[in-house]
């Protein structure tokens, strides 16, 4: 009998992880259901809300649009991998200080997206931040405090660099 | 480039009292969990033996269910149970309290699983539980339903037409409060009368009468509905869900399943947005039935399409507004005729809409007719100031046109006619101390209004809006810890930082810091009854319960100090965090260490059902630029004003104002259910529904106005809802200023606006 599941190995948040998955399972489903990483959220399942984004080999990816088998051999950062062991990432700290979350369901996606932006561009303008974050929907905040938090985090990271 | 304010510098603190903790901006207590991905939302739960469910939904907007054959689904490997309305049974009928309104039990039950007929596309018909979600989803497709499609109605005009298809055979119109034999789709017609509109209009020098239509829109929370249920072997039902009201879920589910509320325990998970849409139950009774049949915990999670097609949108509406004013700028008469879509079951929020339509104005002569109309769309649910935004779009457009005809500043006209303390609304209620005049004065004085707007295709608009806010029941308990901190337990699910705004009120009483309070939101077995997180009530009412519970702690600790000092408890005073009697003094923290030696632990408790609700008024100034080629409206600058009463945590007050404003902007410019002739929503994805993104918006500047509510110990009014009310009207007025057209239909999307501009260009006189 053919096995129903495939073996996959990937580096997730700096750790080598091995898992079995069905070909139809998305990366998001495997992160949440098989690996216990429920920080990435499913808001739409079709790549339009950004609540499930992860950084994969330096690129921002909607984990609901990628099959888990496709992630073999890649390096993935989820929201659980953004903070240090003791310290929050400046983005996380600024999201808290600037009250950039209300319900918090979109926050993991915004943090991962914003991290990918600041990894590439340490000094983004407001329009650059808005364009980059247009892939992430937030229904609570109207984005004002999120944009400010990203600006403040970038500033803090530049000062610390 | 859009305008970007440096900071939130224009907040106006008009509350007189000085506070230590209130008005500061501590980091929220649940913050770290929410920025690290550790916070557990409804879909994140895992339980031993958990299985998954899926729902079969109607493909038709209106169809009779001739038969349902579940045998092929049940025969599938991995399928553990199938349920239909037959499993739900008939638990009779009565009115069920939903916090912000009530609903017939039979309607609630019918919405959970369709019986006899499906009333909208997406109406749940059956549920399947299986070992895996994928199997459950495949099994759903194998359920054979024989349908007899019926013609559908999706607007109030269609539903009210002679000979229209009827949704509910048993529905009789309630006419002006009386039961009648009238059949059809109008559940109720009611009227508010004040003075004599005929005499009022006879005095008017200027009369404007316009008709408006607003589209169905959705609350648009990012987290889909979910429910996990375990019907345990002892007969106890446990539910984990993302809800605005765990007690409402408990009571409604118990009523639908016809079991005592004491058999149900609801654990509120973190909730990913609600805005009113997560008050009704959809999945909980189905998950419970599937658990009962399988003996396993069952999780159900909606898809985004399910959310759009089967959960409460806000009503589309058809509204006529007529207002008359004298040449000196006095509004002397107003009439409104308002028909709101209830969706598949009655209760459309036309009642609050009718109460709000002229609430901003002190007008002697008013008549408002309201119609609650069922249509083949999902049953509507509350959405942030439900009913008020539709009404304000109509009324504020007409007020703006009157100001234009009279040649007066639109804010001056509003100030001249503004409702104030003692003004009687059309529905008979007399306003207590309110802050509309202060809101309007702040708008007039704001640098935004004082800065002229220049450039082609640009326009500025203003509008105001009102929402009542509610009180309702809340409970809170406090345990004093030996390190001088407190643990605070309350029952209001936290959608936007209310753990903190509640904790701050206890901290203020006890003279400790916000960080020295550990707040938690408890399940329905662990805290007293607490109504929904809705009606802008949590900081007002649950905060009040925290205030009272802290007072209870103070009273008990005075007795402990009295024991230590050998004095009468009446001789102990408490101020600024310190107990004093004569020369003796002990700070709260010091006394907290001595509880064990003075009689044991101290816990405080309070329950409230407060009156003294303070209504909230909001206003917007908005500058737009309309692209003459595409009719796309770009917002250049937006300032939101709101009377919050005392702003407990200003950052989260600003956040409510900004979030509500942007939902109002989406409602005004973009969002709508595109319905096909068959009554099917054609844009049920987030790509096609198109809520505002970060790229669509400028910074949303805020100005909090704090007119203390005399009905609350700290002057809180509640801030969650009024902000959504003015944006569509303000945008319509700005678009008129920019283009000359008056938009009578929401959303004012590019195709609609382009057509209106072309119509004006081809026939400027007719369009006027």
Interface residues (C-beta under 8 A of the other chain):
Chain A: X22 X24 X32 X36 X37 X38 X39 X40 X41 X42 X43 X44 X45 X46 X48 X49 X51 X78 X79 X80 X82 X83 X88 X92 X95 X96 X97 X98 X99 X101 X102 X103 X104 X105 X106 X107 X108 X111 X126 X129 X130 X131 X133 X134 X135 X136 X137 X138 X139 X140 X141 X142 X143 X144 X145 X146 X147
Chain B: X4 X25 X27 X28 X30 X31 X32 X34 X35 X36 X37 X38 X39 X40 X41 X43 X44 X46 X134 X219 X220 X221 X222 X223 X224 X270 X271 X272 X273 X274 X275 X301 X303 X304 X495 X496 X497 X649 X651 X652 X654 X655 X656 X658 X659 X661 X662 X663 X685 X686 X687 X691 X692 X693 X694 X695 X696 X697 X699 X700
